[in-house]
Amino acid sequence: MNLGGHYFTDIELKNAGFKKIGENVKIHNRASIYGVENISIGDNVRIDDFTVVIATGELEIGSYVQICNFCFLGAKYGITMEDFTTLAPGVKIFTASDDYSGEKLCNPTVPRGYSGGKHGKIILKKHAIIGAGSIILPSCVIENGVSVGALSLVNQNLRAWNIYAGIPVKQIKKRKKNILDLENQLLEKLRDDIGGMNND
């Protein structure tokens, strides 16, 4: 008996109807994923339990990406997560929001034209990490190497290789780039391993 649920098998994932799915992808059976035909996933990706993904628009997930438990991705207007990006538990990404001013009706049960709010694609570039419980609002680009602290509100574009935190986020300090050397070491080792296997 597996009380903690399980990850789908490779065969189950290959037959699920994803636009593209790579190798060594782990998706927990208690994650809820809608619009698989709009989702592209690279290699070495993990999506944990109780994550909700609504991909009525394009969702592109690179390689070496983790989406931890209890995350929400609303990809109506597109989300891109490049290689080596991470969402800690409870991160929420919204590509559309309601109008809270009272000028428009709210929620998706209302016909278009009566409702409205900000909307736009969200991009997380390589090595971006978003801390637990943080929220990303529409039309934000999070540049390479950005780190966002837990419980932060991202409502603007974030500049590369900086650490941000707060509501709304503010730059705290620069982020180290040691991870680029580690990335190169990892990829070189993988190439060597594949080369060694081909020579066997």
C-alpha positions in Angstrom: 0.0 0.0 0.0 1.3 3.4 -1.0 -0.3 6.0 1.3 1.5 8.9 -0.4 0.1 8.2 -3.8 2.5 7.7 -6.8 4.0 9.2 -9.9 2.6 8.3 -13.3 4.6 5.8 -15.3 6.5 6.8 -18.5 3.9 4.9 -20.6 1.0 6.7 -18.9 2.7 10.1 -19.5 3.5 9.3 -23.1 -0.1 8.3 -23.7 -1.6 11.3 -21.9 -1.7 13.6 -24.9 0.9 16.2 -24.0 2.1 18.4 -26.9 5.6 17.3 -26.0 7.1 15.3 -23.1 10.7 14.5 -22.5 12.5 11.8 -20.5 12.6 11.2 -16.8 9.4 13.2 -16.1 7.7 12.6 -12.8 4.1 13.9 -12.4 2.2 12.9 -9.2 -1.1 11.2 -9.7 -2.7 13.7 -7.3 -1.7 16.7 -9.4 -4.6 18.1 -11.5 -3.6 19.0 -15.0 -6.0 20.5 -17.6 -5.2 21.2 -21.3 -2.4 18.6 -21.7 -2.5 19.3 -25.4 -1.1 22.8 -24.8 1.8 21.6 -22.5 5.4 21.0 -23.6 7.7 19.4 -21.0 11.5 18.8 -21.3 13.7 16.2 -19.6 14.1 15.7 -15.8 11.0 17.5 -14.7 9.0 16.9 -11.5 5.5 18.1 -10.7 4.4 17.2 -7.2 1.0 16.4 -5.6 -1.8 18.8 -5.2 -0.5 21.1 -7.9 -3.1 22.5 -10.2 -2.2 23.4 -13.8 -4.8 25.0 -16.1 -3.3 25.2 -19.6 -6.0 26.8 -21.8 -3.0 28.6 -23.3 0.5 27.5 -23.9 2.6 26.1 -21.1 6.3 25.5 -21.9 8.4 23.7 -19.2 12.1 23.3 -19.9 14.5 20.7 -18.5 15.6 20.2 -14.8 12.4 22.0 -13.6 10.6 21.3 -10.3 7.0 22.4 -9.5 6.5 21.6 -5.8 3.2 20.6 -4.1 0.3 23.0 -3.8 1.4 25.2 -6.7 -1.1 26.8 -9.1 -0.3 27.7 -12.8 -3.1 29.5 -14.7 -1.6 29.5 -18.2 -4.5 31.1 -20.2 -2.2 33.7 -21.7 0.9 31.6 -21.7 3.6 30.6 -19.2 7.2 29.7 -20.0 9.5 28.1 -17.4 13.0 27.7 -18.8 15.7 25.2 -17.7 16.6 24.9 -14.1 13.7 26.9 -12.8 12.0 26.0 -9.5 8.6 26.8 -7.9 8.7 26.1 -4.1 5.5 24.8 -2.4 2.4 27.0 -2.8 3.5 29.3 -5.6 0.7 30.8 -7.6 1.2 32.0 -11.2 -1.7 34.0 -12.7 -1.6 35.1 -16.4 -5.0 36.8 -16.0 -6.7 38.6 -13.1 -10.1 40.1 -12.4 -10.9 43.8 -12.1 -11.3 44.5 -8.4 -12.4 48.2 -8.9 -16.0 47.5 -9.5 -16.0 48.6 -13.1 -16.3 45.0 -14.4 -17.9 41.8 -13.2 -15.6 39.1 -11.9 -14.8 35.4 -12.5 -14.9 33.2 -15.6 -18.6 32.4 -15.5 -19.3 35.9 -16.8 -19.2 36.4 -20.6 -16.2 38.3 -22.0 -16.9 42.0 -22.3 -18.6 42.1 -18.9 -15.5 41.0 -17.0 -11.9 42.1 -17.4 -8.6 42.7 -15.7 -4.9 42.6 -16.5 -3.6 39.7 -18.5 -0.4 38.6 -20.2 2.3 35.9 -20.6 4.7 35.1 -17.7 8.2 34.0 -18.4 10.7 32.5 -15.9 14.1 32.4 -17.4 16.9 30.0 -16.6 17.8 29.4 -12.9 14.9 31.5 -11.6 13.6 30.2 -8.2 10.4 31.4 -6.6 10.0 31.0 -2.9 7.2 29.2 -1.0 3.8 30.9 -1.0 4.8 33.6 -3.5 2.4 35.0 -6.2 3.3 36.1 -9.7 0.8 38.5 -11.4 0.2 38.8 -15.2 2.8 40.1 -17.7 5.9 39.6 -15.7 9.3 38.5 -17.0 11.6 37.0 -14.4 15.1 37.2 -15.9 18.0 34.7 -15.6 19.1 33.8 -12.1 16.5 35.7 -10.2 15.7 34.4 -6.7 12.4 35.5 -5.1 11.9 35.1 -1.3 9.0 33.3 0.3 5.6 35.0 0.6 6.5 37.6 -2.0 4.2 39.4 -4.6 5.7 39.7 -8.1 4.0 42.5 -10.0 6.8 43.7 -12.2 9.7 42.5 -14.4 12.7 41.4 -12.4 16.3 42.0 -13.4 18.8 39.1 -13.9 20.9 37.8 -11.0 19.2 39.6 -8.2 17.4 38.4 -5.0 14.0 39.9 -4.4 11.5 39.7 -1.6 8.5 41.5 -0.2 5.0 42.7 -1.0 5.4 43.9 -3.6 8.9 42.6 -4.3 12.0 44.8 -3.9 15.6 44.1 -4.8 17.5 42.9 -1.8 21.0 42.1 -3.2 22.8 40.4 -6.0 22.7 36.6 -6.5 25.8 34.6 -6.9 26.5 32.9 -10.3 28.2 29.7 -9.0 25.2 27.7 -10.3 26.4 28.4 -13.9 29.6 26.5 -13.2 27.6 23.7 -11.6 25.2 23.6 -14.6 28.2 23.2 -16.9 29.7 20.5 -14.8 26.4 18.6 -14.7 25.9 18.8 -18.5 29.5 17.9 -19.2 29.2 14.8 -17.0 26.0 13.8 -18.7 27.7 14.1 -22.1 30.6 12.0 -20.9 28.2 9.4 -19.5 26.3 9.2 -22.8 29.6 9.1 -24.8 30.8 6.2 -22.6 27.6 4.3 -23.1 27.8 4.7 -26.9 31.4 3.3 -26.8 30.3 0.2 -24.9 
